[in-house]
Amino acid sequence: MDYIRAMEKVNQKKNFRTMNEYLDLVSTEIYRKYPHSSVKGHKKQLGYVLRWMKDDRLKIIGDFSANGLEIHISLFLK
């Protein structure tokens, strides 16, 4: 669940305006822990994870607000 931890860390900063910028920040955060792949590689993998994630317990909601794009992540345990 390193992706979720990285997302939560980026969400606390709330200094991103677009989804692309958000993915860059999360990918950079993941790259710091796993430098074996490039930031671009992590961003591509993160895109796949978000696109194909069909877990009922994980809910990702993106909203545009005055502060930019806010992503809210909730983990529901069964």
Secondary structure, 3 states (H helix, E strand, C coil): CHHHHHHHHHHHHCCCCCHHHHHHHHHHHHHHHCCCCCHHHHHHHHHHHHHHCCCCCEEEEEEEECCEEEEEEEECCC
